[in-house]
Amino acid sequence: MTRLLVLILLLGLAHAETLRVAAAANLSPALPEVVAAFERAYPSVHVGITYGASGQLAEQVRLGAPFHIFLSASPVYVEHLVQEGKVLEQRSFARGRLVLFLPRRLGPAPEGLEALTRPGIRRIVLANPEHAPYGVAALAALKRSGLYPRVASKLIFAANVGQAAQMALQGADAGLISLAAALHPTLRSRGSYWLVPQTLHPPLLQVAALLEDDAGARRFLSFLTSDEAAVIWRRHGLERP
């Protein structure tokens, strides 16, 4: 009986499908929950996730990395792949928000970007705008608010918004990061944030790109825009598009 159970398990694993998903780093607080819900609905499909900056992941896709789906924090990188014939289908599934995060040691909660001019703030971290949409948004917000000349010398850059969130607690005095990261218990218990008005930066529209014509991948693409997924996205600070 034991051998039979082991054989059944091995056969099940052999027939399980693995989806390879390249995902923008800002999704790391929420995506595991979405994946868990999807795998409960489709137990024969396993989802493997690779996180990174959207621009860097898009470059990997362009060079032939074997992903089924690419989840970008900006439609710009997906559009580049569309032009190269890499995308079979695309869907917007959420909208992110940029926040200014301050550790508690830097004083009261910020009430605007002007908080970045406080004397105790010497290092401001943001994702690298060369390949990270949240970095592009952060830089745009600083420039449109007129603060950039006053804080430019304080800026330091992280590889992606996930790393920027980590550095906002250790290694920097403030961070322009995602709302999803700021809502994580680790940051929420050790600092406060202010929502940056969306009029100050390009929209942080999350777009899913289907890269391979695969039944499991198409199911996952549809699940990303489902009501069940929307509840999870919202809990982590991601709005409907």
N, C-alpha and C positions, 0 to 999 in steps of 0.2 A: 504493500500500500504506500509506504514511504517513497519507494522508487517511482511509483506511478505519479505521486504528487509532484515530485521533483521534475519528472519528465514533462508534466503538464505546464509547470512554471517555466521551464526552459523553452518550451514551444511557444508559450505566450510572449516571452521576451523576444524570441526570434522574430515574431510577427508584429511586435510593437514598432510603430513608426516614430522616428525622431525628427522633429522639426528644428531647423537651425535658424534662430532669430537673432538678428543684429539690432540692438536697441540703444537709443540715446540714453546717456547716463542719468538724465533727470527722471527717467522712469523706474529706476532701481527701487525706490520705496514702495511703489504700487504694483509693478508688473508681476512679481512673484505671486501676489494674491490673485491677479487675473489669470495667470497660468494655472494655478492650483484649481480655480473654479472651472477652467476649460478642461483640464485633465480629469476632473470628476465627471464632467459631461461626456467626455470622449476618452475613456480609460485606455484605449488602444494607441493613443497618440501621446508621446512624450515631447516636451518642449525644452530645448537647450538654448540658453541665452548668452550672448556675448555683448557686454556693455562697452560703450566708448563715446567719444565725441562724434556727433552726427557727420561732420565733414570727414573725419578719419575713417569711419565705417563706410561711408559712401565711396571713398577711394578704394577700400578693400573690395567692395562689390564691383566697382569698375574694373579692377584687376582680376576678377574671376573668383573671389572667395565664394564658397558653396553655401550661401545662405538661401533659405526659402523666402524669408520675409525681412524687410528692413523697416524699422520704426524710427523715424526721424523727428527731431524737435523743430524742424523747419521744412516747409515745402520746397525751399530752394534746392536742397541737395537731391530730393526726389526728382525734381524737374530736370536736373542735370542728367540723371540716370535715364529718365524718359527719353531725352534727346538722343541718348546713345543706344536706345532700344533694349534697355535692361529690365524695364518694368512692364508687367502684363496688366496690372490693375493697381489703382491706388485709392485710398479712402482716408479722409480726415476723421480722427476718432476722439480727439481731446484738444483742449487749449490750456497751455501752461501759464503760470504767472511768475513774474520776477519780483523778488523782495530784497529789501535791505535788512540784513541780519547783524545784530550786535550782541556780543557776549555780555552777560550781566555785569562783569567787572568794568565795562565801559560806561556804566551809568544807566539812566532811565531809558525806557523804550524809545526808539527813534520815531519822530513825527514827520519825517521828510528826509530827503537826500542831504539837506543842510547839516544833518547830524555827522556827516563824513568830515566836516571841518572842525569837529571837536579837537582840542589840543592833544588828547590821549590817543587819537587815532593816527598811527604812523604808517600802517600797512593795510591796504584794501585789496582783497582778493576777488578776482572774477575769472570765469572760464576764458580760455584763450579765444579771442574773437576770430582768429584765422580759421578755426574749424569747429567752433562751438556756438550754436545759436544763442545760448544764454549769455555768452561773452559779447556777441554782437548786440544783443538787447541792452546789456549793462552799459556798454560804451556809448550806445545811442542815447540812453537815458541821461548819462552824465553830460553829454554834449548838448542835448536839447534843453536841459535844465540850466545850462550855463555854468555848471560847477567844474567842468573838465579842467580848465586852466588852473584851478585852485587845488585839485587833487591828483593831477596827472603824475606827479613825482611819487605818489604814495602807492600807485597801482602795482600789483604783482599778479602773475597769471598762472592758473592751474590748467592741467591737461583737459579737464572737462568739468562740468558743473558739480558732479559728485565729489571730485577731489577738492573743488573750491569750497564746498560745504564743510569738509573735514578741516581744511585749513582755516576756515572762519573761526573755529574753536581753538585751534592750535597752530601758531605760525603767522597769524594775521590778527588785526584788531577789528575788522569788519569784513563783511562779504556781501556781494551782490549775487544771490543764488536763487534756486527755484523754491517756490512755495512748498512743493512736495518735500524737499529736504528740510526746510525750516519747521515743518510739522512733525518731523520724525522725533520720537521721544528723546533721543540723545541731545538734539539741538534745542528742542522746545523747553527742556528742563534747565538749560544752561544759558538761555538768551531770549531775545525778543526780536520781532521783525515788523517791518512796515511794507505794505503792498505798494509797489511802484506803479503809478498810473499807466495804463496801457497806451495812452496817447503819447508817452515819451519814448516808445520803442516799437520796432516791428513786431507783428503778432507772433506769438510762440505757438504756432499751430502744429500739433502732432499729426504726422501723416504716415500711414502704413503703406508700404509698397510690396506687392506680390512679385517675387522674382522667378519663381518656378511654378509651372502648372501642376500642382499637387493637390489632391482632394483634402488632405489634412490641413494644408496651408490655407486653402480657401475657407475651410471651417473656422480656422483661427482668425482669419481676416474678418469674417462676419461676426465672430464672437467679440472682437474688440469694440464694436459699435453697438453691442447688445445692451439692454437695460441692466442686466446683471453686472456687466463690466462697468457701466456708467456709474453705478453706486460705488464701486471700488475706486474708480478714478476720482470721483467727487470727494470721497473720504480723505484722499491724499492731495487735495488741492488742485485737481485737474478738472476743468469745466468741460461741458459739451462744446464742440466746435461751433 
